[in-house]
Amino acid sequence: MAIKPAYVKKTGNLLLERYPEAFTTDFEQNKESVTKLTNVESKGVRNRIAGYVTRKKGAAQATA
């Protein structure tokens, strides 16, 4: 079953909006945060969301 990019982006943006302090530019820490804050059971989906959040945080720091 394919992972929809829109689902990853929507969930990632929602998590960043609600819990901005829970995420950093560290992928491993973001994986743990996604696991704690969501009910995503699939490792692949969790990793996609964590990767998206990591990229967003990195881009935000680069522009700041």
HELIX and SHEET records of a PDB file:
HELIX    1   1 PRO A    5  ARG A   18  1                                  14    
HELIX    2   2 PRO A   20  ALA A   22  5                                   3    
HELIX    3   3 PHE A   27  LEU A   37  1                                  11    
HELIX    4   4 LYS A   43  THR A   63  1                                  21    
END                                                                             
